[in-house]
């Protein structure tokens, strides 16, 4: 019995040596091992590439969002809020919110106040906004130039050219644009700025969680 047990315990290693000693089997085992290793490398490399590509896209999105906020929507939002404050001050001084009641002429005192605000505040701010829209048009959100932005430009251009004509040639005009101030432009710009800031915050959060 002892001899039989000894022979049985030696049989396993002997079979392994016989199998591995066969050239065809050894090659097959090596080939399978190589395929498994190669497949693992391919999967790992694919996942790493996908992760790197996703990070690069997020970083590019982050940079573009930062440019939109820093170069266009941030400055626009600031000056629009400034404009709200100064116009409120003007209304308080003149004692009414509807400056041109029934589109009638202003009194001499009101006209002097209005023209001071126009030259010192409204025109410079409008020109600043117009310059931003002209020079940073590629940063405007969306595939098209928004209608409210066009409405602002129409308001701005109509007023500035008639005001200049009055200054140069004394051609009378009602001292305001033929096109009312587009409240929807102001609202759209501020809403877009808030959306961009939220998206920027989300992108940063995604990048940090991926580290």
WOHUTA-V61523 format. One line per field, one symbol per residue. phi: phi as a letter, one per 30 degrees, with the letter a starting at -180 (. if undefined). psi: psi as a letter, one per 30 degrees, with the letter a starting at -180 (. if undefined). A space follows every 50 residues. Layout:
phi->???
psi->???
//
This chain:
phi->.ddddddddddeedddddddddeddddddddddddddddddddddddddd dddddddddddddddddeddcbddeddddddddeddddddddddiadddc dhhdddddddddddddddddbddededddddeddcbddcddjdbdddddd ddddedddddddddddddchddadiaddcdededdeddddddeddddddd ddddddddddd
psi->eeeeeeeeffeeeeeeeeeffkeeeeeeeeeeeeeeeeeeeeeeeeeeee eeeeeeeeeeeeeeeeeeeefdeeeeeeeeeeeeeeeeeeeeefglejei kgglllleeeeeeeeeeeefeeeeeeeeeeeeeefgeffkklfljkefee eeeeeeeeeeeeeeeeeeghjklggllfklkjefeeeeeeeeeeeeeeee eeeeeeeeff.
//
